[in-house]
Amino acid sequence: MILMAIAIYSISSFERIDRQIATIYDDRVVPLQQIKQVSDSYAIVIIDSFNKAEVGLITSDDALQAINKAQIIIQDSWNAYHNTNLTLAEEAIIAETEDLFIQVNSKIAQIEPVLKSQNTSQLDALERSLYNYTDPLTTQLQELINLQIRVAKEEREKANLVYAEIQLVFKILLVISLLIASPIGFIFSRSILTAFKHTLNALVATSTEMAVAAEEQDRIAAQQASAVNQTTSTMTQLTASSKVAAQQAEAAAEGAKQVLDLASGGTQTVARSLSEMVALKQKMVVMQAQIFQLSEQTDRIGSISSLVSDLANQTNMLALNAAIEAVRAGTHGNGFAVIAAEIRKLADRSQKSATKINDLVEDIQKAIHSTEIVTRDSTKTLEEGAKISQDTAETFSGVKAAIDEFAVNVQTISLNAQQQAIAIQQVVEAMRVLNTAAAETASGIRQVKIGTQNLNEAAIVLKALV
């Protein structure tokens, strides 16, 4: 009966130890990897793919392929974790996490068509808003990871208590069996101890496998931490590059503004020149009219001068006839002859003056004709100059419009570069948080590894005692 009780107690105790070991590995160590895969797929793979596609490091198709692959990994890992033995606290956190899954996946679904269309400005705005959803999600996943470590520690402590209890009981039973056991009892004890040794061997093998698995998880966590560090370094470099690009874009915008001011000044100068040319053209038109009027008046003067010359000739003929008649009259016509001579002199002088006037009128008409030609040429040149000024003004207007558009584009580029710098800085901060989480996960896995090693050592000691 005593041996039967010992056997039943041994089997029950080892089943308890086996359950503790199994729950540590199956329900805590493995879920650590599954939750870590989900967190990394969201925070590293998906976010990193969006960022690389936005700055042109990878194509949109490559980014979409990486995102789809990450979503498959997320779904498979989460389903596998969901099928493990969950505590009430876990189920509460999982319910909150799955609500966040819906929000994040909905946001990703909104970004994917924008990524296909390669609309950089809209992609940058949606990507920055994505952080408002992924950050709470990664925080929840990190809480699940911390929970796995806490529960694993509790299970390890339970296993240690079971081990201490078994060790104490078997020490007592060993002393009793040595004191009261008969040769037959000793044979039965030997058979029981042999079975116990087999169980201990299985326990040692299982704990060894757990140690190997924990070591593998530790190695994976270290690799992930290294990858996060490299990604953080890359994003830091991208931050510096984006800041330089933003500064250059801002300088280009300032230069475009200066060129725009110069173009505006040129446009105003050309407009003033064009206005002055129009006024000068109007004056030239008035001057042409006055010259035409002067030419008409000069023609009238010429006509009058010709009339005076004709009158002088006729007067001269009359004076000549009067002189002839005075000669015929003899002494009675002497006075009339003197008057006729004076009239001839006046007629000659009038004719000479009329001739001079005609000469002056001809000179004036020639000068007026030359002035008309020069005025017409000046008017034509002025019209051509006005046309050139008009074309120049239109060219300046086109240049100003082009510079306006360029300035707007440069300002948009500068704003986008600044927004990208802010977004990249947010990614860097998120990567730092992930780095911290990865370090905490690695620390928890090392604790599980140490606990497993302690359990293995305890099993070996128990085996040696038996």
C-alpha positions in Angstrom: 0.0 0.0 0.0 2.8 2.4 0.8 4.5 1.6 -2.5 1.2 2.1 -4.3 0.8 5.5 -2.6 4.3 6.5 -3.5 3.8 5.5 -7.1 0.5 7.4 -7.3 2.1 10.5 -5.7 5.1 10.3 -8.0 3.0 10.1 -11.1 0.8 12.9 -9.9 3.7 15.1 -9.0 5.5 14.6 -12.3 2.3 15.3 -14.2 2.2 18.6 -12.3 5.8 19.4 -13.2 5.2 18.4 -16.8 2.1 20.7 -17.0 4.1 23.6 -15.6 6.9 23.1 -18.1 4.5 22.7 -21.0 2.6 25.8 -20.1 5.8 27.8 -19.8 6.9 26.8 -23.3 3.6 26.3 -25.2 1.6 29.2 -23.6 4.4 31.7 -22.8 7.6 31.2 -24.7 6.0 30.5 -28.1 3.5 33.3 -27.8 6.4 35.7 -27.1 7.6 35.0 -30.6 4.1 35.2 -32.1 3.3 38.6 -30.5 6.8 39.9 -31.4 6.2 39.0 -35.1 2.8 40.8 -35.0 4.4 43.9 -33.4 7.4 44.0 -35.8 5.2 43.4 -38.9 3.2 46.5 -38.0 5.8 48.8 -36.6 8.8 47.8 -38.7 7.8 46.1 -42.0 4.6 48.1 -42.9 5.7 51.5 -41.6 9.2 51.0 -43.1 7.7 50.0 -46.5 5.5 53.2 -46.6 8.5 55.4 -45.7 10.9 53.8 -48.2 8.2 54.0 -51.0 7.6 57.6 -50.1 11.3 58.6 -50.4 11.8 56.4 -53.5 14.1 53.7 -52.0 11.7 51.0 -53.2 8.9 50.9 -55.8 5.2 51.0 -54.9 4.7 47.4 -56.0 7.6 46.2 -53.8 6.1 48.1 -50.9 2.6 46.7 -51.4 4.1 43.2 -51.7 5.9 43.6 -48.4 2.8 45.0 -46.7 0.6 42.1 -48.0 3.2 39.6 -46.8 3.4 41.3 -43.4 -0.4 41.2 -43.1 -0.4 37.4 -43.8 2.2 36.9 -41.1 0.2 39.0 -38.7 -3.0 37.0 -39.3 -1.2 33.6 -38.9 0.8 34.6 -35.8 -2.2 36.1 -34.1 -4.5 33.1 -34.8 -1.8 30.8 -33.5 -1.4 32.9 -30.3 -5.2 33.1 -29.9 -5.4 29.3 -29.7 -3.1 29.0 -26.7 -4.2 28.8 -23.1 -5.2 32.4 -22.2 -5.6 34.0 -18.8 -8.5 36.4 -18.0 -6.1 39.3 -18.1 -4.9 38.2 -21.5 -8.4 38.0 -22.9 -9.2 41.5 -21.8 -6.0 42.9 -23.4 -6.7 40.8 -26.5 -10.2 42.3 -26.9 -8.8 45.8 -26.8 -5.9 44.9 -29.1 -8.3 43.4 -31.7 -10.3 46.7 -31.7 -7.0 48.5 -32.5 -6.3 45.9 -35.3 -9.6 46.9 -37.0 -8.6 50.6 -36.9 -5.0 50.1 -38.1 -6.0 47.7 -40.9 -8.7 50.2 -42.0 -6.1 53.0 -42.2 -3.7 50.8 -44.1 -6.5 50.0 -46.6 -6.9 53.7 -47.1 -3.2 54.2 -47.8 -2.8 51.4 -50.2 -4.6 53.0 -53.2 -2.8 56.3 -52.6 0.5 54.3 -52.6 -0.5 52.8 -56.0 -1.2 56.3 -57.4 2.1 57.6 -56.0 0.5 60.7 -54.6 3.4 61.8 -52.3 1.7 64.7 -50.5 -1.5 62.7 -49.7 0.6 59.6 -48.8 2.7 61.7 -46.4 -0.5 63.0 -44.6 -2.1 59.6 -44.3 1.2 58.0 -43.2 1.6 60.5 -40.4 -2.0 59.9 -39.3 -1.2 56.1 -39.3 1.1 56.7 -36.3 -1.8 57.7 -34.2 -3.2 54.2 -34.6 0.0 52.0 -34.7 1.5 53.5 -31.5 -1.4 52.4 -29.2 -1.4 49.0 -30.9 2.3 48.4 -30.3 1.8 49.6 -26.7 -1.0 46.9 -26.3 1.2 44.3 -27.9 4.1 45.2 -25.6 1.7 44.8 -22.6 0.9 41.3 -23.9 4.6 40.5 -24.1 5.2 41.8 -20.6 2.2 39.7 -19.4 3.8 36.5 -21.0 7.0 37.2 -19.1 5.1 37.7 -15.8 3.0 34.6 -16.2 6.0 32.5 -17.2 7.7 33.7 -14.1 4.7 32.7 -12.0 4.6 29.2 -13.7 8.3 28.8 -13.0 7.8 29.6 -9.4 5.0 27.1 -9.2 7.2 24.4 -10.8 9.9 25.2 -8.3 7.4 24.8 -5.4 6.3 21.4 -6.9 9.9 20.4 -7.2 10.7 21.4 -3.6 7.7 19.5 -2.4 8.6 16.4 -4.3 12.2 16.6 -3.2 11.1 16.8 0.5 8.6 14.0 0.2 11.1 11.7 -1.5 13.8 12.4 1.0 11.4 11.4 3.7 10.3 8.3 1.8 13.9 7.4 1.1 14.8 7.5 4.8 11.7 5.5 5.7 12.3 2.9 3.0 15.9 2.5 4.2 14.8 1.9 7.8 11.8 -0.4 7.3 12.1 -1.8 3.8 12.5 -5.6 3.6 14.5 -7.2 0.7 11.2 -7.6 -1.2 10.3 -4.0 -0.4 13.7 -2.9 -1.5 13.1 -4.7 -4.8 9.8 -2.9 -5.2 11.5 0.4 -4.2 14.1 -0.2 -6.8 11.5 -0.8 -9.5 9.7 2.4 -8.4 12.9 4.3 -8.3 13.8 3.0 -11.7 10.5 4.3 -13.1 11.1 7.6 -11.2 14.5 7.8 -12.8 12.9 7.4 -16.3 10.5 10.2 -15.4 13.4 12.3 -14.2 15.3 11.6 -17.4 12.2 12.7 -19.4 12.0 15.8 -17.2 15.7 16.6 -17.9 15.2 16.1 -21.6 12.2 18.3 -21.7 13.8 21.1 -19.7 16.9 20.8 -22.0 14.6 21.3 -25.0 13.0 24.3 -23.3 16.4 25.7 -22.6 17.4 25.3 -26.3 14.1 26.9 -27.4 14.6 29.8 -24.9 18.1 30.2 -26.2 16.8 30.3 -29.8 14.2 32.9 -28.8 17.0 34.9 -27.1 19.0 34.8 -30.4 16.0 35.8 -32.5 15.3 38.7 -30.1 18.9 39.8 -30.3 18.7 39.7 -34.1 15.5 41.7 -34.0 17.1 44.3 -31.7 20.0 44.6 -34.1 17.7 45.1 -37.0 15.8 47.7 -35.1 19.0 49.5 -34.2 20.1 49.5 -37.9 16.7 50.8 -39.0 16.9 53.5 -36.3 20.3 54.5 -37.6 19.0 54.6 -41.2 16.0 56.7 -40.2 18.3 59.1 -38.3 20.3 59.5 -41.5 17.1 60.1 -43.4 16.1 62.7 -40.8 19.4 64.6 -41.5 18.9 64.3 -45.2 15.3 65.5 -45.1 16.3 68.5 -43.0 19.0 69.4 -45.5 16.4 69.0 -48.3 14.0 71.2 -46.4 16.6 73.9 -46.0 17.6 73.7 -49.6 13.9 73.9 -50.7 13.5 76.9 -48.4 16.5 78.7 -49.9 15.2 77.9 -53.4 11.8 79.4 -52.4 13.6 82.6 -51.1 15.5 82.8 -54.4 12.4 82.4 -56.4 10.7 85.1 -54.4 13.6 87.5 -55.2 13.4 86.6 -58.9 9.7 87.2 -58.7 10.3 90.7 -57.2 12.8 91.5 -60.0 10.3 90.3 -62.6 7.6 92.4 -61.1 9.9 95.4 -61.1 10.7 94.8 -64.8 7.1 94.5 -65.6 6.3 97.8 -64.0 9.2 99.5 -65.8 8.1 98.2 -69.2 4.5 99.3 -68.4 5.8 102.8 -67.6 7.8 102.9 -70.8 4.8 101.7 -72.8 2.7 104.4 -71.2 5.2 107.1 -72.1 5.5 105.8 -75.6 1.7 106.0 -76.0 1.8 109.5 -74.7 4.6 110.4 -77.1 2.7 108.8 -80.0 -0.3 111.0 -79.2 2.0 114.1 -79.2 3.5 113.0 -82.6 0.0 112.7 -84.0 -0.8 116.2 -82.8 2.5 117.4 -84.2 1.7 115.8 -87.6 -1.6 117.6 -87.6 0.0 120.9 -86.9 2.7 120.3 -89.6 -0.1 119.5 -92.0 -1.9 122.7 -91.0 1.4 124.7 -91.4 1.9 123.2 -94.8 -1.5 124.3 -95.9 -0.9 127.8 -94.5 2.4 127.9 -96.3 0.7 127.0 -99.5 -1.7 129.9 -98.9 1.2 132.2 -98.4 2.8 131.0 -101.6 -0.5 131.7 -103.4 -0.7 135.2 -102.0 3.0 135.8 -102.9 2.3 134.7 -106.4 -0.6 137.1 -106.5 1.5 139.9 -105.2 4.2 139.1 -107.9 1.5 139.2 -110.6 0.2 142.5 -109.2 3.7 143.9 -109.2 4.2 142.9 -112.8 0.9 144.4 -113.8 1.8 147.6 -111.8 5.2 147.7 -113.5 3.5 147.4 -116.9 1.0 150.2 -116.0 4.0 152.4 -114.8 5.8 151.7 -118.0 2.7 152.7 -120.0 2.3 155.8 -117.8 5.9 156.8 -118.5 5.3 156.5 -122.2 2.2 158.6 -122.0 4.1 161.2 -119.9 6.8 161.4 -122.6 4.0 162.0 -125.2 2.6 164.7 -123.0 5.8 166.6 -122.9 6.4 169.0 -120.1 2.9 168.6 -118.9 3.6 164.9 -118.2 6.8 165.4 -116.2 5.1 165.1 -112.8 3.2 162.0 -114.0 6.5 160.5 -115.3 8.1 160.9 -111.8 5.1 159.2 -110.2 5.3 156.4 -112.8 9.0 155.9 -112.1 8.3 155.7 -108.3 5.5 153.2 -109.0 7.9 151.1 -111.1 10.4 151.1 -108.3 7.8 150.0 -105.8 6.6 147.4 -108.3 10.2 146.1 -108.7 10.7 146.0 -105.0 7.3 144.2 -104.5 8.2 141.7 -107.2 11.6 141.1 -105.6 10.0 140.7 -102.2 7.4 138.3 -103.7 10.3 136.4 -105.3 12.0 136.2 -101.9 8.8 135.1 -100.2 8.3 132.4 -102.8 11.8 131.2 -102.2 11.3 131.2 -98.5 7.9 129.4 -98.9 9.6 126.8 -101.1 12.3 126.3 -98.4 9.7 126.1 -95.7 7.7 123.6 -97.8 10.8 121.5 -98.3 11.5 121.7 -94.5 7.9 120.8 -93.7 8.0 117.9 -96.2 11.2 116.6 -94.6 9.6 117.1 -91.1 6.6 115.1 -92.3 8.8 112.3 -93.5 10.8 112.3 -90.2 7.6 112.5 -88.2 6.1 109.6 -90.1 9.3 107.6 -89.6 9.4 108.5 -85.9 5.7 107.6 -85.6 6.4 104.2 -87.3 9.5 103.7 -85.1 7.5 104.6 -82.0 4.7 102.2 -83.0 7.3 99.4 -83.5 8.9 100.4 -80.1 5.4 100.3 -78.5 4.8 96.9 -80.0 8.2 95.6 -78.8 7.4 97.1 -75.3 4.0 95.4 -75.4 5.6 92.1 -76.4 8.2 92.6 -73.6 5.5 93.3 -71.1 3.6 90.1 -72.2 6.9 88.2 -71.9 7.5 89.6 -68.4 4.0 88.7 -67.5 4.6 85.1 -68.8 7.9 85.0 -66.9 6.2 86.3 -63.8 3.4 83.7 -64.1 6.0 80.9 -64.5 8.1 82.2 -61.6 4.8 82.4 -59.5 4.1 78.8 -60.3 7.7 77.8 -59.6 7.6 79.7 -56.3 4.4 77.9 -55.3 5.9 74.5 -56.3 9.1 75.2 -54.3 7.1 76.3 -51.3 5.0 73.1 -51.6 8.3 71.0 -51.9 9.7 72.9 -48.8 6.5 72.2 -46.8 6.5 68.5 -47.9 10.2 68.2 -46.9 9.4 69.7 -43.5 6.5 67.4 -43.0 8.6 64.4 -44.1 11.3 65.5 -41.6 8.7 65.5 -38.9 7.3 62.1 -40.0 10.7 60.6 -40.1 11.5 62.0 -36.6 8.3 60.3 -35.4 9.5 57.1 -37.0 12.8 57.4 -35.2 11.0 57.9 -31.9 8.8 54.9 -32.6 11.9 52.8 -33.5 13.5 53.9 -30.2 10.3 52.7 -28.4 10.6 49.4 -30.3 14.2 49.1 -29.4 13.3 49.5 -25.8 10.5 46.9 -26.1 12.9 44.5 -27.9 15.4 44.9 -25.1 12.7 44.2 -22.5 11.5 41.2 -24.5 15.1 39.9 -24.7 15.5 40.4 -21.0 12.2 38.5 -20.3 13.4 35.6 -22.6 16.7 35.5 -20.7 14.8 35.2 -17.4 12.7 32.3 -18.9 16.0 30.8 -20.1 17.5 31.1 -16.6 14.4 29.6 -15.0 14.5 26.7 -17.4 18.1 26.1 -16.7 17.4 26.2 -12.9 14.6 23.6 -13.5 17.0 21.4 -15.5 19.6 21.6 -12.8 17.0 20.8 -10.1 15.9 17.8 -12.1 19.5 16.6 -12.5 20.0 17.0 -8.7 16.9 15.1 -8.0 18.0 12.4 -10.4 21.3 12.2 -8.6 19.5 11.8 -5.3 17.4 9.0 -6.6 
